[in-house]
Amino acid sequence: MKYSNLIFGIAGLAILASVPVAAFAMGSTSTPAAEEPDPYKQAQSLIDDDKYSDAIPILQKLIKDKGAYADALNLLGYSYRKSGDSKDALDYYNQALAMEPNHLGANEYLGELYLEMKMPDQAKQRLAVLQKACGSCKEYKELSQKISQYVAMN
């Protein structure tokens, strides 16, 4: 019995030795496949570099391809606001808040837009939503500070 195991073992090694080495490496490469860039991250990077008008078409395509969601709508609103388009900014912030009424970024940025539009009472309403949603979070503190600055200047 031991002799037959040895023969099968030798036969198995012979078979393995005859298989080309490339067969073991199938599917592996030394260079990783190029990944599709994440459009949301790409847009965020452009926004971080103050390239708002470059981020807008990327976000629009993202929403068209993947469907609307609050984070993308918020960034689109932010990009429009920073590009000087209050009307479209207002529309996208409101769309984001319709999906997620307590969205921290959309509430903060909509409050800032209201200050730019000289509507401090509406900005204070966004601040109240933020206070209920997150207490004294970063977004609350930033909008609160901007409201205080607005009041001091007007």
Secondary structure, DSSP 8 states (H G I E B T S, - for coil): -HHHHHHHHHHHHHHHHHS-HHHHTTT--SS-------HHHHHHHHHHTT-HHHHHHHHHHHHHHH---HHHHHHHHHHHHHTT-HHHHHHHHHHHHHH-TT-HHHHHHHHHHHHHTT-HHHHHHHHHHHHHHHSS-HHHHHHHHHHHHHHHH-
